[in-house]
């Protein structure tokens, strides 16, 4: 195996917003040359595949401003500071859909786009659900929609579900 | 279905680098209130599952500065301006691995992280490969590694392969 490592020479925050912190670092390449690296630091997130007692799947439809449309996703959200991913998965599931999970199991943890962010999403499957009350964050607008596994498979195949974390979570959950 | 749409009120570029352009927009929410939206515009990318004549899979190991380590991925890269995704898939495959694909087929197109970028990755499967010469971009360092399908499945299950687009492309390719 070659030496692939890049050594940090300098690090600079070029934008700090409410959601995104953008860095512009200088690195030394394996060949000794210098290069720039622009990237985003992210607190990490979770995504959950909720399976109802009837064996159906609970999705949320949410407007995603960067892509300019409302898309179908599994319930998901960012980790609060110091929050365990499993607690976050339970919290986001309940806030977004109103479902409480009595069994929750980790599927995997994934890098969403390691070329420009350190974001990790922890994927879970949630079963034995009971319905409490949906309580989304203030100013969070979403529709809760329940589909059969057959419908989910069709929507993955025809591109109706096109959010990477959702597709991956659903496939890893064996849907 | 509720009205989920957010209307743009103002758009501002807050950082423009070589790779990333960061926007900070102001939107009107469905309830009439205003909110900020920070996001990245991205030119789009491709990722390719290359399957050799022997039925093995060609991966690349590459240092990803944002996550601080070298990780295993399917060959991938950004679209050049005006480039067709299929041409980009062939180009990136050849540049990164030296393999030329005589059959290439689209699997899907995915949003990597619609919460903060418009990035779309077009996923392909490449078959009937012949080996030419690897010619990575100047200052691009990567190892080419070939695995059996069984090894790939194990590495997805145990988290050795943890890059979302790669996992998804491999699963959609039926690996």
Interface residues (C-beta under 8 A of the other chain):
Chain A: X1 X2 X4 X5 X6 X14 X15 X17 X18 X19 X20 X22 X24 X25 X27 X29 X30 X31 X33 X35 X36 X37 X38 X39 X40 X61 X62 X63 X64 X65 X66 X67 X68 X70 X71 X73 X108 X109 X110 X111 X112 X113 X114 X115 X116 X117 X118 X119 X121 X139 X141 X142 X143 X159 X162 X163 X164 X165 X167 X168 X171 X172
Chain B: X1 X2 X4 X5 X6 X14 X15 X17 X18 X19 X20 X22 X24 X25 X27 X29 X30 X31 X33 X35 X36 X37 X38 X39 X40 X61 X62 X63 X64 X65 X66 X67 X68 X70 X71 X73 X108 X109 X110 X111 X112 X113 X114 X115 X116 X117 X118 X119 X121 X139 X141 X142 X143 X159 X162 X163 X164 X165 X167 X168 X171 X172
